[in-house]
Amino acid sequence: PLPKVQATHPDCSIVLYFQEQEAECLEIIRTESQRPTPPGPPGQQGCLTEWDGVSCWLAVPVGQAQAVACPDILHVFKKSKVLIRRNCTESGWSFPSPLYNNACELEAIGSSNDTEDKASGSLGGCYFVTMKVLYTCGYSTSLAALILAIGIFSCFRKLHCTRNSIHIHFFTSFILRGAAVFIKDAVLFSDESVDHCTMSTVNCKAAIAFFQYSVLANFYWLLVEGMYLQTLLLLTFTSDKRYIWWYILIGWGVPMLTVCVWVVTRLQYDNYGCWDDYTSLYWWVIKAPILLAIFVNFFIFLNVTRILAQKIWSPDISKNYKQQYMRLTKSTLLLIPLFGVHYVVFALFPEHVGVDARLYFELVLGSYQGFLVALLYCFLNGEVQAAIKRNWGKWQSSMESNVFNLVTQDFTA
């Protein structure tokens, strides 16, 4: 059987570390308080064990000193040989020397120079509040654009085809991803009185499971788009409706199976917290399929680019077909972010590397990805624009005809 592990979200690792240290120190203090007090003046009894919010200072006689190292938290504090000292005097413990903020240097987890300020201070709150405002605006804009795009594809019968059906599924995966982000924020961070680091409710676990499913579905429909484009090129622009069910199975079925395996694994072996950590060994149940989709899509992108280049420069291809391939080449180059090629940059790096850049890229820029998809696949699509103009012209003609009929009725009445 697999061993049970207990993982924590990296944002909570600092809090939980100090909570554990404090609990151990308080237990020592409780044990000391149950011992009989030695005879003599209070000032000569020494300094009792004390928790100062960072370290536990064990009891020592008057005149002695004690030294402790900086907190040992991976990827938070740099390794330091500097020791913080306190002397035990007749009036009690002296102040730490040197001070913690001078002795213990924070790890540079981001690319900016104000990492320390963001990690401990008012700038941290402003930084993450700004990030939340930016990605909230991004996801809201994307949701509105995607819903409108799905409505356009659904309303106009001439736009009903395999390609646009795949686009609708792809748009839906983006809608689910945006909705999952809002649901996760509402469940985990709406109540400031609740300690997120110790929360372990059914609601928060369900929100995280839904979020992971939406992310997986988004990546796999991204993969389906790449597969379909490659199929179009290989079949010389001939689509086959029989493939649509395989695409649906890949886009929705693989993520569902993956999340079910992940949920069962977490319930059985790692049922701690809200499941929103990535330090757990079982996080690879989610990450491995995502990495697979990213790299398969990347190679599909390279292959599509190669096929297009061959067809454009081939002397056997007619001028009309070359124009089609040129248009497809332009759209392919525009759709580089949609193939997930940019995710390759972060895919193989550990989660703690480039945190600031990763947050900005995936949350802020990633939140507008749905809007970009709707813009390129729908609003800038020539077929869609032609269908809208055609139906708009029919509607205007119908309105003019109705007005004319009403006017003639008034004259003949």
C-alpha angles and dihedrals in degrees: 000000000000116000120252114244134187116218128182133204109258091236087059098042092088093048094046092045092056092042090056092045091049092049091052092047093048089051089055090049091050091050092049092049090059092057119091114263112249117240120260139070115320093242092059097049092083132235119310124225110283137189110211097184094267110040139020113238110203122218116276134171122261113282096029127106134213130207130201133183127236116279110283102229117148116239091003107073126031118240106267134180092200114115125209112223134199127185125217109228133173088263093051137260118353123227117279114269119232099021118247094246090056098042101039114058120197119239113254097244096163141043096246126089095231096064092121092052092049092049095051120022149030091302089066092060092047092047096053094038088054090048090051093049091050097049092041089057090045096051092043091053091046094049092051092047094045094049090050091048092051089049091053094049091047099045101050112069094201089063093058106112140120093267094053091042088059089047090054091053089047091051090049091055089055090049090051091049093051092045091048091055091053092045092049092050091047094050099040105033109022095092110057091190091065117086105233091198094061098033113120109162133144090244095056092045090049090049091052092046090051090047092052090048092051092049092049092046090050092053093046095049086049085055091048091054089054092046092049093050090051090049091052091054095046092047091045096246094316114131123205117209091202089075094060094083091051089051091050090049091052096042099046106011101054093050091047092051091046094050092047090054090047094049093049090047093050092047091050103040112010110026097155132124121341096316090245095122127106098195092082120102088230092062085085089071085071100029098050095059090046091052089047092053092046096052095041088051090048092054090045088054091052091047093048090050090050093049093048092049091051093049095046094052095040112111091209094065116094122238093252092053091046089055089051091050091047090054090048090049091054092049091047092053089048090049095056091111089049091058088060092240090140090059089065087073092066100025099093098034120098114258094249094056116097095358095167094048092043093051093048094044099044100034106032103029092029091056090064093048092092090054090050091050092051091047096051100036099038121009096043094038112118094216092052093048091048092050092049093048091047094050091042089054091049091050092050091049090049092050092048090048092051092048091049091050091050092050094048090048090055091052094047094044 
